[in-house]
Amino acid sequence: MEEENSLSFEEAMLQLEKIVEKLEQGDVPLEKAISYYQDGMKLSKLCGDKLTNVQEQMTKIMNEQGQFETFEVQEEE
């Protein structure tokens, strides 16, 4: 598997989808299935971490002084 930190979210998802397809076929030897599963869990964590990072970035906005503030969307009542 490629160096995980250098993968984009899309690349990690593509690799994860390929692993899932292989495991769903069901004809993978147990040792290889465990290896695929471990790689899949690493990719899943990587994707989750990247999504969390983006979410944190999206909830902050830079104020006029160049400092970040929490950005909250106020819904109409």
C-alpha positions in Angstrom: 0.0 0.0 0.0 1.2 3.5 -0.8 2.4 5.9 1.9 -0.9 6.8 3.5 -0.1 10.4 4.4 0.5 11.3 0.8 -2.9 10.0 -0.4 -5.7 12.4 -1.1 -9.1 11.7 0.2 -10.3 10.5 -3.2 -7.3 8.2 -3.7 -7.8 6.7 -0.2 -11.5 6.1 -0.9 -10.7 4.4 -4.2 -8.2 2.1 -2.6 -10.7 1.3 0.2 -13.4 0.5 -2.4 -11.0 -1.9 -4.1 -10.3 -3.6 -0.8 -14.0 -4.0 -0.1 -14.6 -5.5 -3.5 -11.8 -8.1 -3.0 -13.2 -9.0 0.5 -16.8 -9.2 -0.8 -15.7 -11.8 -3.4 -15.1 -14.2 -0.6 -12.4 -16.3 -2.2 -9.5 -14.5 -0.5 -7.2 -16.7 1.7 -7.6 -15.9 5.4 -4.1 -14.3 5.8 -4.6 -12.1 2.8 -8.2 -11.1 4.0 -6.7 -10.1 7.4 -4.1 -8.0 5.6 -6.8 -6.4 3.4 -8.9 -5.7 6.5 -6.0 -4.0 8.3 -5.2 -1.9 5.3 -8.9 -1.0 4.9 -9.1 0.1 8.6 -6.0 2.4 8.1 -7.6 3.9 5.0 -10.9 4.3 6.8 -9.1 6.2 9.6 -7.2 8.3 7.1 -10.5 9.3 5.4 -12.2 10.0 8.7 -9.3 12.2 9.8 -9.3 14.1 6.6 -13.0 14.7 6.8 -12.7 15.9 10.4 -9.9 18.3 9.4 -12.0 19.7 6.6 -15.0 20.0 8.9 -12.9 22.0 11.4 -11.6 24.3 8.7 -15.1 24.9 7.4 -16.4 26.0 10.8 -13.9 28.7 11.1 -13.7 32.1 9.4 -11.0 34.7 9.5 -12.0 38.0 11.1 -10.7 41.4 10.1 -7.7 41.1 12.4 -6.6 37.9 10.7 -7.7 35.6 13.5 -9.9 32.6 13.1 -13.3 32.6 14.7 -16.0 30.0 14.9 -18.5 30.3 12.0 -22.0 29.4 12.9 -24.9 29.4 10.5 -28.0 30.8 12.0 -31.1 29.2 10.7 -34.3 31.2 10.2 -37.0 30.5 12.7 
